[in-house]
Amino acid sequence: MKKHEMLTVWEKSIVTISSPMLVIVVGRLMRKMLPVSAVRKGKETWHLEISVGGLVSALLGLKEFEARWIGWAGVNVPDEAGQRALEKALAEKKCIPVFLDEEIVHQYYNGYCNNILWPLFHYLGLPQEDRLATTRSFQSQFDAYKKANQMFADVVNKYYEEGDVVWCHDYHLMFLPKCLKEHNNTMKVGWFLHTPFPSSEIHRTLPSRSELLRSVLAADLVGFHTYDYARHFVSACTRILGLEGTPEGVEDQGKLTRIAAFPIGIDSERFIRALKLPQVQDHIKELQERFAGRKVMLGVDRLDMIKGIPQKILAFEKFLEENPKWRDKVVLLQIAVPTRTDVPEYQKLTSQVHEIVGRINGRFGTLSAVPIHHLDRSLDFHALCALYAVTDVALVTSLRDGMNLVSYEFVACQASKKGVLILSEFAGAAQSLGAGAILVNPWNITEVAASIGYALNMPADERERRHHHNFMHVTTHTSQEWAATFVSELNDTIVEAQIRTRQIPPLLPIREAVNCYSRSHNRLIILGFNATLTEALDALGRRYGQIRDMDLRLHPDVKEPLKKLCDDQNTTVVVLSGSDRSVLDDNFGNYNMWLAAENGMFLRPTKGEWMTTMPENLHMDWVESVKHVFEYFTERTPRSHFELRETSLVWNYKYADVEFGRLQARDLLQHLWTGPISNASVDVVQGSRSVEVRAVGVTKGAAIDRILGEIVRDKGINKPIDYVLCVGHFLTKDEDVYTFFEPDLPIEVPAAAARNTVTNSFGGVPAPKISNNGVSPSRSARLKKQRSLTILEKRANTHGSAVFWRPVVQDRLSLHEGSSVLDLKGDDYFSCAVGRKRSNARYLLGSSDDVVTLVKELSECSVSNLS
């Protein structure tokens, strides 16, 4: 069979379609905002009802893209014949179905989507009826949710072509961006939420809170209707995941997910054109005659808990109570479209609304007229346009609504009447139409009743000004404009991300690093400790809880391979850490290696005694005053703590509330700069969740030459070091340890490394640039680099003769004893940052688990070499 004969029905229909294609992925193809709904008429026959408006009309304005729709058809199709027939019918409408079985639909769509996510996102909380049973079902429903999202992803991946843009919609598909990116990391993926996104305090009650957030963050662009929803999402990522929120979005180790507000609109021209149709004009005249002499108030809502229909009707009742003269002069038309009629809560709401309407009509109605006309059904488009046109006051009293486009539709049909819009402040539309509408709190019945009176008595000129403002917004901020803006922003975001990606070092080629290790004869391996050789933490620094996490322990899986590596006579291992000596002694005392504590200020082989590389006259008289400041902020910042080391102090707030911790850190810095360290010779180093004060010029890079010299003298090395591996999760200030070796390379370094090494300095002296012809830097430049600590001594002596702390050992190195033992080629040096994408290192590793993998492979290589 030829290849083209093997194509499915849909594949045959798109053979002639050129990219780029806009792939619209939605939870359900039967929803009002989407193109079709399917009704089965026979074994291989389907009837499709076409929808106009919503997303369909929104995408008409995208001239550079042709849309392809992917979604669940909303019906169970267990047989292959039915599936083939539906695929064929939908292919003609550029739609591709995702087939879900009944169990998946029950757990995924009815369960997790509608019973958990939808109530939570509308501030109704998690299900309360049977808390224990609900809690037990969370995991099974979430598993079904993930499975269904993967099924959507499989269909997208099947039809995806290079250059296509994939736009995922709503809370049904929060896991989809992650599934798509795991399959193809270069895929352009956007995600848009059509509901509110709740505050972080609401979202954090969800058991799967972190997984959902991280899955959405896999998208390139995440969109919401309003700035409030976007702000809540960023806050949730900050507080729950511990990530960095920026004005542009959420950043995770150099990867930025763009977060923005894109208020949706309507196809206003469609409504304006409809008003001119003869059948609509006839309907308008009919309604005008029917309600002659009475003001018409209108509510159009789904019969849903969040729409505030009972509150609206009760407010109208209060208005009639307080304004007897209006009782026979105003009528409220309430269109309540039934939804989820099989759910007990919705049945209860329906009964409640009917009871209130009956009571009010019985109380204020007459034989000829009643104040409320309530319809439990939807109206066709033309009838709805006519109803909008004759309305004097529209009432939208949503208790929580993503946008509410009824308010937009009402404004679009009011060119003649110029009626008044009363709009709930809890509807997303309030941020767009708030200037021209009367904003109300629907829970405040008195306020809504007063607003009804104000709207009915509003002067004509004010009505016209309010209407003009909203009409201009509705007709310019259309659904087509919304879709075009989102897709354009997504493309711009991709371009910006590509620029940022070029600035991120590549992942460490572990196999290449191991092969170079195997070929070398004298190796130096420099390892960090915290977040490098410890077990991986989450972004908030949580592993087993604060108390246990503060007690740094070596990763259990790295102990045996690290010991093998240290026992290799041709390999020298150095653990270079900011931790104090006791921590390194406890974790590495039994290994044959070198330990460098407090950023290299203390050094010892595990078989010897501690020595210091500190200048003799280094002043530490600032310590006590800084300590008092740190104590002050520790007492006032719950779950923060500080460490008093011999050469530095560190205030850590990674366990504190993220936003409060950052505010306190800014305040702490102001206290330091205006007081204790204003004239002190110190450096203030800011980490992601810490503030450290250390003696000026103390960095890991500044200490490495002294460390090398001590190793040379102690081991009596008689052959040059021809392989260096430097791996760590270091603060930015300490990343000069990565670039320390770069200037000594006889060839050009990779672009990622060279870009960052030119401006690096050691002790205030710029490191020499790497020459284009491969010539080593001048001897004078080398001497400047290696005398960094002597420069520190001179600085310390300028601040008086008082000495707070004296070194244990006052031994000093010859000038360039450390660097002289290096004989590196460019391919034999590997600097690698762990979990930090913004780095001076040549390469990256994702976490300490990847470091474990690397050490295991190196140790196996060492064992094979010995044998």
N, C-alpha and C positions, 0 to 999 in steps of 0.2 A: 504494500500500500504506500502511495506517495505521501510525503509529509503533509501537504496541504489537505489531503483527504482525512487526516487524523485529527484535524482541528475540531473543537467543539463548535456548537452553533454560535456562541458569542464570539469566539476567536475568529470565525469566518466573517462575522459582521464588522470586525474592526481591522481587518487586514489592510484596508485602504485608508484608515485614519492615521494621520501623521501626529507625532509628538510635537510639543508637549501636551499631555492630557491632564485634566484636573480630575483626580479620583476622589469622589465624595463618599465617605464611609459613614453610614448612619446605623443606629441600632435597629430601626424598624422602617421598612419601606411603606407601611400602611399609615404612618402618622400624617397628619394634615399638612405638615410643612414639606412633605416629600412627594415625588412625582406620581406614584401609582399605588393602588391597592388591588389585591388579586382575589377573585372569587372563583372557586372551582365549579365548572358546569358539567363536567364529565370526566372520564378516565384520562383523556388527553386533551381536554378543552378547558381553557381559563378565560375568564372575562376580566379585563383590566379597566379600572376606573381611574381616569387621569386627573391629577391635581394641578391647579395653577395657583400661584402665590407662594409665599414663604420662601424657602430656599430655592425652589425652582425658578421663580421670577428673579430672585437675587442674582442668580448665576447667568441670567440672560445678558447682563452687561459686560461679561468677561469675553471680549472679542478674541483675545489671543489664546484662549483655552477652549477646548471642547470638553464638556463634562461627561463623566462616566460614574454611575451610581452603584454602590455596593451596599447591601443591607439584608437583614432578615425580612422575608416576605410576610411575616405575621401569621402564617398558616403552617400547619404540620403537613409535610408531604413525605410520607414514609416510603412510597414506591418509586422506583427508578423511572417508570414511564411518566408519572406525574411530574417528577423533577425535570426530566428532559423537556416536557411540554411547557412547563413554566419558564425554564431557561430560554426556550425559543421565543415565547411570547414577550418576555421581559427584554430580550436582546433587541427587539425592534424599538424599544423605548430607551435604549442605552442603559439598561439596568441589569445588574448581576445579583442573583439571590445567594444568600448564605442559608443553608438548610440546617436547622436546629431541631433535635428530637424533643418530644414532649417533656421528658425529665429535665433536660437542659433548660428549656424554656421556663419550666416551673421554678427551678432553683435560681437560674440566672436572671430572667426577665421579671417574673412575678415576685421572686424572692429578693435577691440582692439589690436589683435596680429599683424596683418599685416599693419594696417593703423596708429597705434599709437606707440606701443612698438618697432617694428622693425625699423622704421625710427629714432626714438629717440635714440635707442641703437647704431645706425650707424651715429650719429651726424647730421642727416638730419633735426632734430627738429620736433616739432608737426605740423600737417597739417595746411597749411596756406591759402588754396584757399578761403574757406568761414569760417573765424575764429569764427563768432558768431554761425553758425550752428554746427561747430565742437565742440565748447565749450558746446553747449546744448546736444550733443550726447555723451559726455564723460561719464556721469554717467550711461546712459542706456547700453553703451558698457561695462563699468566696471562691472555693475551688471551681465551682461551676462557672462563676464569673470569669475567672482566668482562662478556663477551657474554652468558653464561648469566644472570648477576645482572641484567643489563638486561632480559632476557626475562622474568624473574620480576617486575621492576618494571613492565613494560608491562602484565602481567596484573593486578597490584595496582591500577595507575592506572585501568585499564578499569572495575573494579568498586568502586573507592573512592567513598564518599559522605562529605560533610562531617560531621565529628564522629566518624568511625570511628577506632579505635585499631589501629595496625598493629604486630604483634609478630613480629619476625624471629628465627629460631632457628639457632644453631650456625655453625660455621666455613664451611659451604657458602655462606653468604650475608653475608659480611663486607662486600661491596661494595654490598649492597642499600640500607642507610640513605642513602648518598650519592646513589644513583640516585633514590630516592623524594623526598628533600629538594630535589634539583635540579628536579624536576617540580613539587613543591608544598611550599614551605617551611613552610607552616602545618600540614602533616600531623603527627599524633602518632605518633612512631616509637620503639619500644623494640627492643633487641637483647639476646639472652641466649646465652651460650656454655655448652654442656653438657660441654665437655672442660676440662682444665686450661688455663690460659694460662701459658706458660713465662716464665722470667726474661728480662729485657731482653737479656742476653748471648746467650741462645739465639735470641730473636726477631730480633735484629739481623743474623743470618746470612742471613736471607731476603732475596733480591734486591728483592722488592716490599714490604719492611717498612713504608716510610713511607706508601705509597698505601693499604695495608690499614688502618693505624692511623687515618689521616685519614678514611677512608670510614666506619669504625665510629663515629668521633667526631661524624659528622653526625647520629647518633641523639640523641634527647633523654635517654634513659636506657639505660645499658649495665650488664647484670647478669652476675654470676658466682656459682658455687656457694659459694666461700669467700673470706674476706678476703685470703688469700695470692694467689689468682688476680687479684683486683681490684688488689692492691698491685703485682703484676708488670705489669699493664696500665698503670697510672699511671706506673710507673717507665719503661716502654718509651716512653710518650709524652713523658716528661721528657727522657730521655737521647737518644732517636732524633729526636724532633721538636723538642726544646727548648722545650716548652710548660710551663706552670705547673701543678704538681700541688697540689691543695688538699684539705682533709679531705672535701670534698663531691664532688670529681671532678677533671676536667681543664679548665683555663680557657685559651682562646685569644682574646686581644684582646676580652675582655668576654663572649664566648660560653662558657657553662659547660655541659659535658656531665656529667651526674650519673653517677658510678660507684659501685656498691654491690654487696654480697653478698646473695644470696637463696638459701639452701640449700634445694634441692628435697626433697620428701618423697614418700610413697606414699599410696595410698588404704588406710589401715590397716584401716578398717572392712570393706573387701572381703575381706581375709585373715581377719579375726576371724570374720566371718559364714561364710566357707567352711569353717572348722574344725567347724562345727556340722552341716554337710550329711551325710546318711547315707553317701554314697559316699566322702567324705573320712574319716569315722570308720572305715569298713570297711577302707580302705587303711591307716590308722594301725595298726589291729589286726594286719593282715597283716605290716606292717614290724616291729612289736614282736615278733611270733612269729618272724619270719625272723632277727632279730638279738638274740634273747633271750640274756642273759648277757654281752653285749658292749656297750661304749660306742660310740656312733655319732658319728663326725666327718664333717662335710659341707663340700664345696666346690662352688659353682655358678658357673661362669664361661663366657664365650665363649673358645674356643680361640684366644687372641690373645697376642701377645708381651708386652703390658703387664700381663697378668693374673697373672703369676708362678706359673703352674702347675708348671713344673719345680722352682722353688725350694720350693714347698709340699710336693711329693712327696719331695724330697731331705731336707727338714727332718723329715718323718714317718719316713723311713728312719733318720735319725740318732737320733730318739727311740726307735725299736724297737731299735737297736743298744745304746743306753745303758740301756734298761729292758726286759730279757728277760721280766719277769713280765707285761708288758702285751701281749706278742705275740699271745696268743690271746684277749685281753680287749677289744680295740679294733679297729674297722674304719673305714677312710676311704672314703667314697662321693664320688667326683669326677664331677660332671656337666660335661662339656666340650662346649659347643654349637659345632659347626663353623661357620667363617666364612671367606669369601674363599678357598675351597678350590682356586681356580685359580691362586693366587699361590704361587710357589716357596718363599718364606720361610715361609708358613703350612704348606705341605706338609712342610717340613723340621721345623717345630716339632711337628707331629702325630707324625711318626716318632720324634722325640726323646722325647716324652712316653710314647708306647707302649713304647719301649725301656726307659725307667726303670721304668715300672709293671711290665713283664714281669720285669725283673731283681729287683725287690723282692718280687713275689709268688713268684717261684721261690726266693728266698732265705729268706723267712719264712713262706711258705704251707704248708698241709698238704693232704691229700687231701680233707678236709671243709671247709676254710675258707681264704680268702686275705685278707691285710690290706687290700688296695685293690680296690675295685670301681669300674672306670672305664667311663663311658658316653660315647660320641661322638655324642650326640644331645640334643635338648631334651625336656623333660617337659611334659605339659599342666598347666594351672593347678592342678587339684585334686590331682594326684599330687605336685606340687611343695609344696603346702601341707602335705600329709601327711608328706612327707619333712622339711620344716622342723620339724614338731611333734615328731618322734621323735628329733631331733638333740640330742646332749649338748654338742658343741663345734662351732661354725662357724668355718671357716678362710677368711679373706679376705686374700690375700697379694699384692695388686696392686702392681706396680712403679711404676705411675703411673695414677691413675684420677680422672676428673672428680668423681664422687661415690661410685658403687657402691651401688646400692639393694638388692642382695642382703642386705646387713647389716641394712637396715631391715625387709625382708620376714621375715628370720629372727627378729628381735626381736618382730615383730607376731604371730608364730605360737607364741611361747614362754610364753604365760600359764600353762600347766600345768607344763611341764618346767623352765622357768627355766634354760636352758642358757647356756653361756659363749661370748662372741664374741671371737675373736682377730682383730684388725683391723690391716691395714697402715697405718703412719703416712703413707704416700704416697697414700692414698685420701682423697678429699674428705670422706667420712663420718667420718673420724677427728676432725675438728674439732667434729662434732655428737655423736658417740657415744663419744668418747674417754674420758669419765669412767667409763662403765660397761664398756667393753671393755678387753681387754689389748692395748695397742699394741705393734707389733713392726716391726723393720726387716727386710723379707723377704729382703734380701741377706745378712743375718746368720743363716745356717742354725742355728748353735748357739743363738742367742737364740730363734728360733722353736721349736726342739725343746724347749728349757727351758720355754717358754710353754705348749706342749702338755701337758707334765707337770704344770705348775701348774694349768692349767684342769681336767684330769681329776681332780686331787686337791683341788680347791677345796671348802672347807666350804659347807654348804647355805646358811647365813645370809649369807655373802659373795656367793654366787651370786644370792640373792634381792635383796640390796641393789643389786648391779650391774644386774640385769635391771630392777628397778623404775625406776631412773634412766633407762635407755634406752627402756623401754616408754612412760614418760610423755612423753619427747621425740618418739618416733615417732607416738604417737597425737594429739599436739597440733600438731606441725609437719607437717601433711599436705600432699599435693600441691595440694589445693584452697586451703589457706591460702597456699601459696607463690604460686600464680597470682594470687589476690586481692591479695596484698601487692604483687606486681610491678606489676599494672595500676593499683592505687591510688597507688603511688609514682610511676608514670609520669604520671598525671593531676596529681598535686601538683607534679611537676617542670615540667610545662607551664605551670601557673599561675605558679610562681615565675619561670620564664623570661620570661613575658609582662610581669611586673613589672619585671624587669631590662631588657627590651627597651625599655620606655617611657623608661628613663633613658639610653638610648644615642641619640646624635644620628643623624639620618637621613643617607643618602648625599647627596653634593653634587649638586644639580640642575644639571648642566654646561650644558645648553642655556639655562637661566634666567640662570646666571652670565655666559655669553657675551653674551646679549641685553642685560643691564644694562651690561656692559662697552662694548658697541657704542653705547648711548645716552649714555654719560657723556662728559665733556669733559676731565677731568683725573684720571688713574687712578694709584693706588699699589698695586703688587703686591709683597708680602713673601713670600719663599720660603725655606724651610729648605734644607739641603744634604744631609747624610747621611740616607739612607733616604727622601729626597724627590726629589732630582735625580740620585741615583746609581742604578745598576742594582739591581733587587730582589734581596734575599738570602733564604735560607730562615730558619726560626726560630732556627737555631743560628748565624746569621751567616755561612753558607757560600755562596760563589758560585764562586770559582775556587781557593780555598785561602787559608789565613790570611795568608801573606806578600803575596799580590796584593790580597786584600780590604782589608788595612790601608792600602793606597795608594789613597785615595779618588779616584775619577774620575767625571767627569760622564757621565751616561747618553748613549750615542752618539746615540740617537734624539731627544734633546731639544735638541741643539746648534743645529741650523738654525732650528727654530721659536722658540727662546729668543732668538736673535740678531735675528729679525724683530720680536719683541716689544720688545726693548731699543731698536731703532732707531725705534720710534714716538715722536714728539716729545711726544705727549700721555700717555705712559705712563712712570712711574718704577718701575724694578725694583730691589728690594733683596734681596740674599742675606744672611740673618741666620743665623749658624752659631756653634756652639761651637768649631769648628776654629780653628787659629791662622792668622795672616795669610798665611804662605807657601802653605798649602794652597789658600786662596781665590785668591791671585794666580796660582797654576799653572793653576787650572781656569777662571777667569773674567777673566783679564787682558785678553783681546781683546774683551770685551763692553762696551757702553755702559750701565753699571749702577752701583749702589752696593754696596759690600761692607762687612758688619759682622761682624768676627771676634771670637772669644772672648766670645760672648753679648752683642755690642754694645759691648764695651769699646774696640774699635778700629774706626775708620770711615774710609772713603775712597771717592770716586768713582774709577772705574777710570782716569780721565784725570788724577787728582790724587794727592796724597800722603796717607799714613796720618796720622790724627789720633786723639786719645783722648778718651773721655768720662769717664775715671776721675777721681775726686777726687785733688787734689794730695797730700794727706797720708795716703793709704791705706796701712796697714801690711801688709807682706808678709813679716815676719820669721818667720812660721810655716812658710814653704815648705821650708826645709832639713830640719827635723825630720819633716815629713810625707813628704818625699821618701825619707828613710831607712826609714820604715815601709812605704811602697809598694815599695821595693827589696827589703825583707825578704820580703814576701809574694809578690812576683813570682818570686823565687828558689825559693820553696817551693810554688808553684802552677804546675804544668806548663802551658804554652801561654797563660799570662796575660802581660799587658804593661801598662806605664803610660806616660802621656804627660805631659811637663813643659811646660806652657804658661806664658805670661808672667803670667797672672792666676789660674791654677788648675792643679790636678793631677788626672789621671784614671787610676784603676786599672781595667782592663778584663779580664774573665774569660769573655767569650762563647765563646772557643774551648776553654776548659778543660772538664774533666768537670763536668757541670751541678751535681750534688749536692755534689761536693767544692768547687767554686767557691763555692757558697752558704755552706758551712760556713766557708771561708776568709774570705769577705766579712764574716760575722758576727764572726769573730775579729779581723779588721782594724779593724772599727768600735770594738770594745772597746779595742783598742790606741790608737786615735786619741783617744777620749773620755777615757781615763784618763791620757793623756800629752800629746802635741804640741799638741792644740787645746783642752785643758781650759779655758784662759783666753783663747783667741784669738778675734778677731772674724771668724769664718768660718761658712759654711754647708756642711753635708755633704749632698750630693744623691745619692740612690740611684737608679740606673737598673735595668733588668731584669737586666743583666749587668755593671754597673759601679758604682764608687764615686767620686764627684768631690768635691774640697774646693776651694771658691772663697771669695773675699772676701764678707763678709756683705752681703746685699741685691742681689748681682749677679744679675740675671735679664734675660731678653730684654725683658720688659714694662717693667722699670725703665729700660731704655736707649732704648726706642723714641721717647720724646718728644724726647730729645736728637738722635736720628738724624733725626727729622722736621725739627727746627729747622735742622740743618746743611743738609739738602736744600733747605729753603725759601730759605736765604741764598745757597746756591751757584747754584741754578737761577733765582733771582729770580722765583719763582712769583707771578703776579699774579691768578690765579683759583683759587678753593678746590678742594680735592680732593673729588670727588663720587662716587668709587668706590674701595673698598679690598678687595683679595683677599689674605688671609693664609693660607698653606698650609705645613704642616711636620710633621715627626715629632719633636716636642719632648718633653723630660722634663716631668713634671708641674709641677715648680717653675717652668719656663719658659713654661708655658701662659698666664701672665698677659699674654703678647703678644696672645693671642686676645681677651681681655676688655678690653684697653686701650681699644679704640674704643667698647665698649658704652655706658659712661656718657654719652658725648657724643651719643648718638642721641636725636632728638626724639620718637621713638615707642617703644612697648614692643618688646622683642626677643622672639624665640621662646622658648617655655617652656624648651627644652633649654639655651639660652644664659643666660636670665635666672636660672634656678635656680642657676647656677654663678658668676654675676658678683657677686651681692650681697655675698658674704663675701670677695671677692678684695681684696687689699691691695697697695699699691705702696710699698716702703720702710717698711713697718710702719703706714702710714696707710690705713684702710679706704676703698675706693672708694665713692663715693656711690651710693645706690640710684636706680633709674630711677623717675621719678614716674609715677603712673597716668594723669595728665592730659596727659602728653607734654611738660611744661615742662622745659627744660634744667636741669641741676644748678647750684647756686649757684657764683658766682665763687670764693668762698673754698674750696669743695671742689675746684675745678679747680686752684687754686694749690697745695693740699696734695699733690695727685697729682703735679704736675709738679716738685715740689721734692724728689723722692725721693733724688736724688744728694746734695743739700745735707744731708739727714739723714745720709747715709752719711759725709759729711765730718765732721759733728759727732761721730758715733760713733768714727770713726778717731782724732780728736784727743783723745778721752778715754783713749787707751791709750798716751800718751807721745808724744814728738816724733821718735822714730827713723823714718826713711823708708827702706824697702827698695828701692822702685822709684818713679821719677818719670816723669810722663807726657811724651810727646814734644811735645805741643802743649798749652798751658795756656789756650786760648781758652774762653770761657764764653758760654752763651746767655742771652738775656733770658728772663724768667720763663715765659711760656707761648707762645713763638714757634712751637713745633711744632703744638700742638693748635689754635691759632687759625686755621690754614689749612684745617681740616676742615669740610666742609659735607655731612654724610652723612645720607641717609635710611635707614630700617631695611632696605629692600629692596636697597640698594646696597652693603651690607657682607656679605662672605662670609668667615667663618673656617672653616678646614677642617683636621682632623687626618688624617695619613696613617698607616694601619695601626694606629691606636689607638682602640678603641671606648670606652674610658673617657677622656673628654676634656671640657674646657671649651669646645671649639670648637662652632660651630653645626652643622657638617656633617662628614662622613667621606669619605675616599677609601681604597680598599683597599690600594694599593701605589704605588710610584713609577711603575709602568707607567700607572696611571690619571692620575698627574700629567702624564706625557708627553702623554697624550690631551688633557687640559685645555689645556696650553700650546699644542699644535698648533692647537686650535680658536680660542684667543684670538689666536694669531699670524695665522691666516687672516682673522680679523675685522679685525685691524690693517691688513693688506695691502689689504683691500677698502675700508677707510675712506680710506686714502691715495690709492687710485686714484679 
